[in-house]
Amino acid sequence: MKEADVVVVGGSAAGTVAGITVKRHYRDASALVIRREDKAMYATAIPYIFGTIGTPDNNIIPDSLLADSGVELMIDEAASVDRVSRTVTTKGGEVVGYERLILAVGSTPVHPPVPGTELHNVFPLWKESGLLERAQHVLGRAKDIVIIGGDVVGTELADECKKMGDVNVTIVETLPHCLALALDEEFCRLAEDRLEQRGVKVITGDGVRAIVGNGGVNGVELQNGGRLSADVVIVESRGAPNTDLAKDMDIKIGGARGVWVDEYMRTSDPTVFACGDCAEKFSFFTGEPSTLRSASIATYEARIAGANVFDLKRKNRGVVGVLAIAFGDFAVAQAGLTEKMAREVGFDVALGEASALDRYPDSMPGAKEVKTKLIFDGRTRKILGGQLCGGVAIAEMANILAAMIQNEMTADEVATFQMGTHPCLTASPMSYQIVNAAEQALTSMQ
Amino acid sequence: MKEADVVVVGGSAAGTVAGITVKRHYRDASALVIRREDKAMYATAIPYIFGTIGTPDNNIIPDSLLADSGVELMIDEAASVDRVSRTVTTKGGEVVGYERLILAVGSTPVHPPVPGTELHNVFPLWKESGLLERAQHVLGRAKDIVIIGGDVVGTELADECKKMGDVNVTIVETLPHCLALALDEEFCRLAEDRLEQRGVKVITGDGVRAIVGNGGVNGVELQNGGRLSADVVIVESRGAPNTDLAKDMDIKIGGARGVWVDEYMRTSDPTVFACGDCAEKFSFFTGEPSTLRSASIATYEARIAGANVFDLKRKNRGVVGVLAIAFGDFAVAQAGLTEKMAREVGFDVALGEASALDRYPDSMPGAKEVKTKLIFDGRTRKILGGQLCGGVAIAEMANILAAMIQNEMTADEVATFQMGTHPCLTASPMSYQIVNAAEQALTSMQ
C-alpha cells in the first residue's frame, strides 16, 4: 500500500498550494497530491484562451510547482475514503494511506435552466480542456456570438471574442447590470461603457427564454420578446461546492452547501481538512456563511489548511473578497464590501470618492484616470471596502485596500497612510486616490 | 491688514496639501498659502522634463488644487514672522495676520564640494525653472554628459538623457553602488544592470576630484585617476531642511537640523506647525531622528499638521519611507527598512524572497518577472521592509508593503494575506510574490 503523511485530493489552485504549504511547514513530512486532470488549468485565465494566449494548452498550472517543493503528484481520482483505516482508494485501484487528508476537490459547474443547451455550438464555459478546444475552434469561425451571463467570465470572454476578429458579440445578463454581483452600479456602468466602446453589445435586465435552432444553434429568444441571431452561444457557468466525496465520507456539510470547516480549516473529522471551492466559507465582516469563491480565496485557505495539518498554527478570519476585471488596458477592481452589500448587512455607511491620473504631472504620457470609491462603517470608522477603475496598476491598488481592510484601518488611518509615489507609476502624493477618498469620507463623519 | 485663520508659508507638496487639509477639516476657517514661486514644480518629476515631458512648464502643480479647495494663494515670500502679534511680513511688503501658522518652506540644495562647478555648462539639478530650462537647452545638444551622483535623481536623469538621442551618458557615484542609500546591494545591481542595458555607463566607488575646462566644461577628473570627457556636467543635489525663517522666529531646531516638531507637528510655539522637508523627522521603526525626505512624506505630514491646527486630531507615527524608481517599463521599489538598515539598527533580521511573473499563465503576453525580498524582525516576526523589482505595478505593490508595515503585520499574517489576482494584472494566486516571500521567511523563523 502506498502511503503519505499528508494526502491532498484535488490539484487545482487550492490543492497545489495546500501540498506546497505542507512541505514548507513540515519539511520531513511526505505530501501527495491526487489530481484527476492530466493537466491542471488556471480557471480565471479561461477567457484569455480565446483571444490572447491561443490554446487551452497555454493555460496550464506547471507541475513543477509541486515537484520543486517535493510534493508527489498522482494522476488519478479519489473514489472513496475510509476514515477508520485512513486510506484513499482511487478509481485507478490504488489504495493510499494517510495521516492527514486535505479535501481540495473544487466546484462543479451550474448553469441557468435554459432550454436548448443541447444544441450544437452551445458551450458552457468550464475548465475542461476538450470543451474549451471545441469552443475555441467554433468561436474562431463565428459571426454572431451570444454570451449568456455578464459576470466576470462572461464580460472578459466577450472582450476576448472581439479580439478574434470581425464578429458580433452580445452579452445577455438578467441582472440590471453586468458585474452587478461584484460592483456598485456606477462601476458596473463604467465597465459596460468600456465593453460597448470595444464593440460588445450589452443587454441587461433581460434573460434568455430559449436557445433555438435546428440541430445547430441559430439564435436566442429573450424573455422580453426580442430575438438575437447566434451561430455560437456560450453559457457562463457558476460553480457549486463539490461535496460528493465528503458526503460519502459522512462528514458535515455547511449551511452554504460547502464542506463544513472550523476556523482551522478542519472538517468534522479533525484528521481531514478542506479548502478552496469545496469548503464552506464565512464573511470576514459579518461571520455569516458566504458564497464568494475565487482562486485567491482558495489559496488563502490552502495556506491555512496546509500549515495546520500537524499543529494548529493559523486561523481563518473569513472571506474578504478581492477581485479585478480587465478589458485590454482598462480594469475595474474591488476589495471587501460594496456600498450595496454594506447597506444590506446593516452598516451605517460613509462614502469617500476621489479621482486622479495614475501618473504625474498631467503631461506624463500614458496617464489614465483612476476613480476610487471607499466604503466605511460610519460608526467604527473602519474601512469595509473599496472599488477602483482605471489602468493596469489598480489590481495591486485593490490589494492595498485589501491590506487596509484586513487590518481594520479607520478612515483617519487611511487618510494618513504613508504611501510612495512616482511620476511614471502612481498618482502624485497630493492626489493619491485612496488617501484623498478617505479624507473625503471623513468630512461626512465629523 | 490682510488676515487668514491659517497661513501656510510655502506652496510645494507640503504647503499645498496642508492648505487643502485645513479646509477639509475646518470648512469655515480661511486658509492662505504664501508661495515664493510663480509656478510650483513637482520635484520628483524633474528628471522627466528632459526626455519625456518636454519642458519645465509641463511639470507644474496646478494652482486649481488650492482654488478648488477654497484656499487663497498669494505669490510672495515670507520675510519675517512676529509670533507675538501673529503676523507674517512678506518681501512684497504685505502684513498678514494669522491664528495658526504652518511652515512648509521645504529644503535648500546642497552639493558635493567639487572644484569647477562655476564652469559653463555645469548644472546642479534643482527645482528652479530658469536653471532647468538652461540645462535642457544644453543637454539637447550634448555629446558627452557626466552626472555626478547616482541616487534617484541621478539615475533617472541618466536614463532620460539617453532618450534624447545619441549621447554618451556616464554616472559617477562615490558609494559602491548607485541607489545604495535606498536599496540593498542586489537590488542596486539590478538597477545598474538595467541602466547599462539602456546604454548608460555606470562608474561606482569613485568620485569626481575636479570638474575641468576652460570657461566651458570639457571633462571631469576622477579620484581614482581616470578622466572623462564632458560637454555637460550635472551635479545631483541633496536637500537640507530650510530653517532660516524658523531660526529668525527663534523656534526650536531638532537634532537632524529640521524644525523641531512634536507628534502633532507643532513646533516649540504651539500656534506654529511645520511639515515637509523643513520639519524634523523620526523613524517609524526606532523613534530616532531621520534624514529621509520625500514629497510623499511631506504630504503625509501636511495631512497631520493641517488636521491639527485647531484640534489635535492626528499623531505622526514617524517616517516609514516608501520609494519607487523607474527606467522605462522597468522599476525598483522599496518600503520601510532595507536589510542593511535593519541590521545597522540592531534588528535580528529574517529574510524571505520570492520571484514570479506579474501575469499568468506564463504564456500571457507582456509578463515581467517580479523579484521580491521581505525583511522581518525575527524576534517579534513583524515586517520591517521590502524591496521589489519588475514592471510598472510594483510601485503600488510597494504600497501594499507600506500598509503591511504601518499595521505591523507579522510574517504569518503576510503569508495569509487575502489578495486578489488577475491573469493580465498580477501574479497567480499560487505564486503571489509578497505572500510567498513571507512563507519563505517563516521557514527560517521556526
Contacts between the chains, C-beta under 8 A, distances in Angstrom:
chain1	res1	chain2	res2	distance
A	13	B	428	7.9
A	13	B	429	5.7
A	13	B	430	5.9
A	16	B	430	5.9
A	17	B	429	7.6
A	17	B	430	5.4
A	20	B	430	7.8
A	21	B	439	7.3
A	24	B	439	5.5
A	24	B	440	7.8
A	24	B	442	7.4
A	24	B	443	6.0
A	25	B	442	7.7
A	25	B	446	7.8
A	27	B	443	7.8
A	42	B	360	6.1
A	42	B	361	5.5
A	42	B	423	6.8
A	42	B	428	6.5
A	44	B	421	7.3
A	44	B	422	7.1
A	44	B	423	5.9
A	45	B	360	6.4
A	45	B	361	5.7
A	45	B	364	7.4
A	45	B	423	4.1
A	48	B	364	6.9
A	48	B	423	5.5
A	48	B	424	7.2
A	52	B	364	6.9
A	52	B	365	6.6
A	52	B	424	7.9
A	53	B	361	6.7
A	53	B	363	4.6
A	53	B	364	6.0
A	53	B	365	7.7
A	54	B	363	7.1
A	58	B	361	6.3
A	58	B	363	3.8
A	59	B	361	5.1
A	59	B	363	7.3
A	60	B	361	6.5
A	61	B	361	7.6
A	61	B	428	7.8
A	61	B	430	7.0
A	62	B	362	7.4
A	65	B	430	6.3
A	65	B	431	7.7
A	284	B	418	7.9
A	294	B	420	7.6
A	294	B	429	7.9
A	295	B	421	6.8
A	295	B	428	7.7
A	295	B	429	4.7
A	296	B	418	6.9
A	296	B	419	6.0
A	296	B	420	5.4
A	296	B	421	5.1
A	296	B	429	4.3
A	296	B	432	8.0
A	297	B	418	7.1
A	298	B	429	7.1
A	299	B	429	4.2
A	299	B	430	5.8
A	299	B	432	7.7
A	300	B	416	6.3
A	300	B	417	7.9
A	300	B	418	5.0
A	303	B	415	6.2
A	303	B	416	5.5
A	303	B	435	7.4
A	303	B	439	7.2
A	304	B	416	6.2
A	313	B	412	7.3
A	314	B	412	6.5
A	314	B	416	5.8
A	319	B	418	7.5
A	320	B	418	4.6
A	322	B	418	6.2
A	322	B	419	6.0
A	322	B	420	3.0
A	323	B	420	5.3
A	324	B	420	5.5
A	324	B	421	7.5
A	324	B	422	4.0
A	324	B	425	5.4
A	324	B	426	7.3
A	325	B	422	7.3
A	326	B	422	5.9
A	326	B	423	7.9
A	326	B	424	4.4
A	326	B	425	5.8
A	331	B	422	7.5
A	331	B	424	7.8
A	331	B	425	6.2
A	333	B	420	6.8
A	333	B	422	7.9
A	335	B	420	6.7
A	360	B	42	6.1
A	360	B	45	6.5
A	361	B	42	5.6
A	361	B	45	5.7
A	361	B	53	6.7
A	361	B	58	6.2
A	361	B	59	5.1
A	361	B	60	6.6
A	361	B	61	7.7
A	362	B	62	7.4
A	363	B	53	4.6
A	363	B	54	7.2
A	363	B	58	3.8
A	363	B	59	7.3
A	364	B	45	7.4
A	364	B	48	6.9
A	364	B	52	6.9
A	364	B	53	6.0
A	365	B	52	6.6
A	365	B	53	7.7
A	392	B	392	7.2
A	392	B	393	6.5
A	392	B	424	7.3
A	392	B	425	5.6
A	393	B	392	6.5
A	393	B	393	4.7
A	393	B	395	7.4
A	393	B	396	4.8
A	394	B	425	7.8
A	395	B	393	7.4
A	395	B	420	6.4
A	395	B	421	7.4
A	395	B	422	5.1
A	395	B	425	3.7
A	395	B	426	5.0
A	396	B	393	4.8
A	396	B	396	3.9
A	396	B	397	5.1
A	396	B	399	7.7
A	396	B	400	6.5
A	396	B	425	7.5
A	396	B	426	6.6
A	397	B	396	5.2
A	397	B	399	7.7
A	398	B	420	5.5
A	399	B	396	7.7
A	399	B	397	7.6
A	399	B	400	5.1
A	399	B	419	4.7
A	399	B	420	6.2
A	399	B	426	7.7
A	400	B	396	6.5
A	400	B	399	5.1
A	400	B	400	5.3
A	400	B	403	5.5
A	402	B	417	7.3
A	402	B	418	5.9
A	402	B	419	5.8
A	402	B	420	6.5
A	403	B	400	5.5
A	403	B	403	3.9
A	403	B	404	5.7
A	403	B	407	7.2
A	403	B	409	7.8
A	403	B	417	6.7
A	404	B	403	5.7
A	406	B	413	7.8
A	406	B	417	6.9
A	406	B	418	6.3
A	407	B	403	7.1
A	407	B	407	3.8
A	407	B	409	7.0
A	409	B	403	7.8
A	409	B	407	7.0
A	412	B	313	7.3
A	412	B	314	6.5
A	413	B	406	7.8
A	415	B	303	6.2
A	416	B	300	6.3
A	416	B	303	5.4
A	416	B	304	6.2
A	416	B	314	5.8
A	417	B	300	7.8
A	417	B	402	7.3
A	417	B	403	6.7
A	417	B	406	6.9
A	418	B	284	7.9
A	418	B	296	6.9
A	418	B	297	7.1
A	418	B	300	5.0
A	418	B	319	7.5
A	418	B	320	4.6
A	418	B	322	6.3
A	418	B	402	5.9
A	418	B	406	6.2
A	419	B	296	6.0
A	419	B	322	6.0
A	419	B	399	4.7
A	419	B	402	5.8
A	420	B	294	7.6
A	420	B	296	5.5
A	420	B	322	2.9
A	420	B	323	5.3
A	420	B	324	5.5
A	420	B	333	6.7
A	420	B	335	6.6
A	420	B	395	6.4
A	420	B	398	5.4
A	420	B	399	6.2
A	420	B	402	6.5
A	421	B	44	7.3
A	421	B	295	6.8
A	421	B	296	5.1
A	421	B	324	7.5
A	421	B	395	7.4
A	422	B	44	7.0
A	422	B	324	4.0
A	422	B	325	7.3
A	422	B	326	5.9
A	422	B	331	7.5
A	422	B	333	7.9
A	422	B	395	5.0
A	423	B	42	6.8
A	423	B	44	5.9
A	423	B	45	4.1
A	423	B	48	5.5
A	423	B	326	7.9
A	424	B	48	7.2
A	424	B	52	7.9
A	424	B	326	4.5
A	424	B	331	7.8
A	424	B	392	7.3
A	425	B	324	5.4
A	425	B	326	5.8
A	425	B	331	6.1
A	425	B	392	5.6
A	425	B	394	7.8
A	425	B	395	3.7
A	425	B	396	7.6
A	426	B	324	7.3
A	426	B	395	5.0
A	426	B	396	6.6
A	426	B	399	7.7
A	428	B	13	7.9
A	428	B	42	6.5
A	428	B	61	7.8
A	428	B	295	7.7
A	429	B	13	5.7
A	429	B	17	7.7
A	429	B	294	7.9
A	429	B	295	4.7
A	429	B	296	4.3
A	429	B	298	7.1
A	429	B	299	4.2
A	430	B	13	5.9
A	430	B	16	5.8
A	430	B	17	5.4
A	430	B	20	7.8
A	430	B	61	7.1
A	430	B	65	6.3
A	430	B	299	5.8
A	431	B	65	7.7
A	432	B	296	8.0
A	432	B	299	7.7
A	435	B	303	7.4
A	439	B	21	7.3
A	439	B	24	5.5
A	439	B	303	7.2
A	440	B	24	7.8
A	442	B	24	7.3
A	442	B	25	7.8
A	443	B	24	6.0
A	443	B	27	7.8
A	446	B	25	7.8
